[in-house]
Amino acid sequence: MRARLPGHLYTCGTDESGVMMHENDILDSIHRERAEHARECGYDIHRIFREIREGTEKLKLEGWEVVSAGTPNQAAAPYTLRDEPRDKN
C-alpha cells in the first residue's frame, strides 16, 4: 500500500497522515487506464479528447446507446446499462 499525501491528485480514502484507508480496485483501474491513455497521447489534452470523441462516435455507429451525464442543473434521468449494442432494426 502506497502512502499518498492529502494534496495528491487521487486523495480519496486518505487520512490526515496520507495513509490509504482502503483500496478500490475499480478506481485504481480507471486511474491506470487514464494515465496510460494520456501517456499514449503525449499528455496533449486536445488529442486525448479528440480520441475520446472518435471512440464515442465509433460506438454509436456500432449501435451502442451513448448517454451523457447532463449538466448539474438538469434533473437526474434514469439510464439503462446495456451489455450489448441495440439492433438497428
C-alpha positions as MATLAB code, in Angstrom:
seq = 'MRARLPGHLYTCGTDESGVMMHENDILDSIHRERAEHARECGYDIHRIFREIREGTEKLKLEGWEVVSAGTPNQAAAPYTLRDEPRDKN';
ca = [
       0.000    0.000    0.000;
       1.416    3.377   -1.035;
       1.172    6.465    1.106;
      -0.481    9.421   -0.625;
      -0.321   12.943    0.623;
      -3.635   14.772    1.035;
      -2.683   17.046   -1.893;
      -2.287   14.069   -4.269;
      -4.464   14.002   -7.399;
      -6.392   10.942   -6.139;
      -6.645   11.537   -2.401;
      -9.933    9.804   -1.677;
      -9.540    7.392    1.187;
      -6.578    9.084    2.852;
      -6.424   10.151    6.470;
      -4.552   13.195    7.798;
      -1.244   11.320    7.674;
      -1.731   10.478    3.986;
      -2.091    6.715    4.559;
      -4.594    4.958    2.331;
      -7.625    3.915    4.346;
      -8.786    1.322    1.799;
      -8.021    0.166   -1.722;
     -10.542    0.446   -4.542;
      -9.687   -1.830   -7.455;
     -12.193   -0.212   -9.807;
     -10.915    3.325   -9.240;
      -7.318    2.117   -9.440;
      -8.106    0.516  -12.805;
      -9.737    3.718  -14.095;
      -6.742    5.777  -12.968;
      -4.312    3.372  -14.685;
      -6.312    3.467  -17.942;
      -6.483    7.271  -17.895;
      -2.771    7.561  -17.191;
      -1.919    5.109  -19.983;
      -4.169    6.939  -22.462;
      -2.631   10.297  -21.509;
       0.873    8.843  -21.921;
      -0.038    7.422  -25.372;
      -1.324   10.869  -26.408;
       1.804   12.631  -25.170;
      -0.293   14.345  -22.465;
      -1.866   16.504  -25.202;
      -5.343   17.319  -23.838;
      -6.719   18.143  -27.303;
      -5.580   14.776  -28.665;
      -6.937   12.933  -25.615;
     -10.430   14.410  -26.039;
     -10.343   14.015  -29.839;
      -9.673   10.295  -29.385;
     -12.451   10.035  -26.804;
     -14.908   11.731  -29.205;
     -13.809    9.457  -32.073;
     -14.242    6.393  -29.876;
     -17.704    7.559  -28.849;
     -18.725    8.052  -32.479;
     -17.429    4.563  -33.324;
     -19.555    3.067  -30.529;
     -22.620    4.923  -31.832;
     -22.026    3.533  -35.340;
     -21.795    0.027  -33.834;
     -25.252    0.501  -32.320;
     -24.364    1.361  -28.741;
     -26.543    3.877  -26.935;
     -24.271    6.634  -25.666;
     -25.721    8.775  -22.883;
     -24.495   11.993  -21.376;
     -24.368   12.769  -17.686;
     -26.008   16.098  -18.491;
     -25.395   19.330  -16.690;
     -25.615   19.921  -12.931;
     -28.856   21.894  -13.411;
     -30.660   19.035  -15.153;
     -32.739   16.596  -13.141;
     -31.262   13.111  -12.960;
     -32.783   10.869  -15.619;
     -32.962    7.087  -15.375;
     -30.463    5.365  -17.661;
     -30.277    1.772  -18.782;
     -26.967   -0.068  -18.828;
     -26.751   -2.302  -21.871;
     -24.437   -5.281  -22.167;
     -24.708   -5.415  -25.952;
     -25.415   -2.895  -28.713;
     -29.048   -2.478  -29.728;
     -30.212   -3.975  -33.015;
     -30.553   -1.319  -35.707;
     -33.771   -2.980  -36.986;
];
